[in-house]
Amino acid sequence: MKTKKGNRLFVRVDLRAGSDKMTEQDFDDHLAYVEAVAGQRWLLGGHFTNKDGGMLLFEAKTRKEAEEIAHNDPLIQKGFYSCNLYAWKLVVTPEDEA
């Protein structure tokens, strides 16, 4: 998907919720989930380098769909991370640059 003004984008900001019992398999399950979602829609994801957390920026048709995507991630479901979800209106794109 090419980004353009008016796309319905959402930002999920994740912060570590507390449990130190997260395993490598838990993280692998998270990556598999995010990669599967990315195979169905436009999505960017990554982790913060100065804080224990990360962010996803993705397209969804509705707020409800975005909430389902955000909360079905195994790391969120298992309580390793909490997340905040924000609707994000795309205003500037690289094509706008002169």
SULVENDA-V257262 format. One record per pair of residues at least 12 apart in sequence whose ideal C-beta (glycine too) atoms are under 10 Angstrom apart, sorted by the first residue. I is the first residue (numbers start at 1). J is the second residue. If there is no record, write none. Layout:
BEGIN
i=I j=J
i=I j=J
END
This chain:
BEGIN
i=1 j=41
i=1 j=42
i=1 j=43
i=1 j=59
i=2 j=42
i=2 j=93
i=2 j=94
i=2 j=95
i=3 j=42
i=3 j=44
i=3 j=57
i=3 j=59
i=3 j=90
i=3 j=93
i=3 j=94
i=3 j=95
i=4 j=90
i=4 j=93
i=4 j=95
i=4 j=96
i=5 j=89
i=5 j=90
i=5 j=91
i=5 j=92
i=5 j=93
i=5 j=95
i=5 j=96
i=6 j=89
i=6 j=90
i=6 j=91
i=7 j=42
i=7 j=59
i=7 j=88
i=7 j=89
i=7 j=90
i=7 j=93
i=8 j=58
i=8 j=59
i=8 j=60
i=8 j=61
i=8 j=62
i=8 j=63
i=8 j=65
i=8 j=66
i=8 j=87
i=8 j=88
i=8 j=89
i=8 j=90
i=9 j=42
i=9 j=43
i=9 j=44
i=9 j=57
i=9 j=58
i=9 j=59
i=9 j=60
i=9 j=66
i=9 j=86
i=9 j=87
i=9 j=88
i=9 j=89
i=9 j=90
i=10 j=43
i=10 j=56
i=10 j=57
i=10 j=58
i=10 j=59
i=10 j=60
i=10 j=62
i=10 j=63
i=10 j=65
i=10 j=66
i=10 j=67
i=10 j=69
i=10 j=70
i=10 j=85
i=10 j=86
i=10 j=87
i=10 j=88
i=11 j=44
i=11 j=55
i=11 j=56
i=11 j=57
i=11 j=58
i=11 j=66
i=11 j=70
i=11 j=83
i=11 j=84
i=11 j=85
i=11 j=86
i=11 j=87
i=11 j=88
i=12 j=43
i=12 j=45
i=12 j=54
i=12 j=55
i=12 j=56
i=12 j=57
i=12 j=58
i=12 j=66
i=12 j=67
i=12 j=69
i=12 j=70
i=12 j=71
i=12 j=73
i=12 j=76
i=12 j=81
i=12 j=83
i=12 j=84
i=12 j=85
i=12 j=86
i=13 j=48
i=13 j=53
i=13 j=54
i=13 j=55
i=13 j=56
i=13 j=57
i=13 j=70
i=13 j=81
i=13 j=82
i=13 j=83
i=13 j=84
i=13 j=85
i=13 j=86
i=14 j=30
i=14 j=45
i=14 j=47
i=14 j=48
i=14 j=52
i=14 j=53
i=14 j=54
i=14 j=55
i=14 j=56
i=14 j=70
i=14 j=73
i=14 j=75
i=14 j=76
i=14 j=80
i=14 j=81
i=14 j=82
i=14 j=83
i=14 j=84
i=15 j=48
i=15 j=51
i=15 j=52
i=15 j=53
i=15 j=54
i=15 j=81
i=15 j=82
i=15 j=83
i=15 j=84
i=16 j=51
i=16 j=52
i=16 j=53
i=16 j=54
i=16 j=75
i=16 j=80
i=16 j=81
i=16 j=82
i=17 j=52
i=17 j=53
i=17 j=75
i=17 j=76
i=17 j=78
i=17 j=79
i=17 j=80
i=17 j=81
i=17 j=82
i=17 j=83
i=18 j=79
i=18 j=80
i=18 j=81
i=18 j=82
i=19 j=78
i=19 j=79
i=19 j=80
i=19 j=81
i=20 j=80
i=21 j=78
i=21 j=79
i=21 j=80
i=22 j=74
i=22 j=75
i=22 j=78
i=22 j=79
i=22 j=80
i=22 j=81
i=23 j=80
i=25 j=74
i=26 j=74
i=26 j=75
i=26 j=78
i=26 j=80
i=27 j=74
i=27 j=75
i=27 j=80
i=28 j=74
i=29 j=73
i=29 j=74
i=29 j=75
i=29 j=77
i=29 j=78
i=30 j=45
i=30 j=54
i=30 j=73
i=30 j=74
i=30 j=75
i=30 j=76
i=30 j=77
i=30 j=78
i=30 j=80
i=30 j=81
i=31 j=45
i=31 j=74
i=31 j=75
i=32 j=74
i=33 j=69
i=33 j=72
i=33 j=73
i=33 j=74
i=33 j=75
i=33 j=76
i=33 j=77
i=34 j=54
i=34 j=56
i=34 j=58
i=34 j=69
i=34 j=73
i=34 j=74
i=34 j=75
i=37 j=56
i=37 j=58
i=37 j=60
i=37 j=69
i=37 j=70
i=37 j=72
i=37 j=73
i=38 j=56
i=38 j=58
i=40 j=58
i=40 j=59
i=40 j=69
i=41 j=58
i=41 j=59
i=41 j=60
i=41 j=61
i=41 j=65
i=41 j=69
i=42 j=57
i=42 j=58
i=42 j=59
i=42 j=60
i=43 j=56
i=43 j=57
i=43 j=58
i=43 j=59
i=43 j=60
i=43 j=69
i=44 j=56
i=44 j=57
i=44 j=58
i=45 j=57
i=45 j=58
i=52 j=81
i=53 j=81
i=53 j=82
i=53 j=83
i=54 j=75
i=54 j=81
i=54 j=83
i=55 j=83
i=56 j=69
i=56 j=70
i=56 j=73
i=56 j=83
i=56 j=85
i=57 j=86
i=57 j=88
i=57 j=90
i=58 j=70
i=58 j=88
i=59 j=90
i=60 j=85
i=60 j=87
i=63 j=85
i=63 j=87
i=66 j=85
i=66 j=86
i=66 j=87
i=67 j=83
i=67 j=85
i=69 j=85
i=70 j=83
i=70 j=84
i=70 j=85
i=71 j=83
i=71 j=85
END
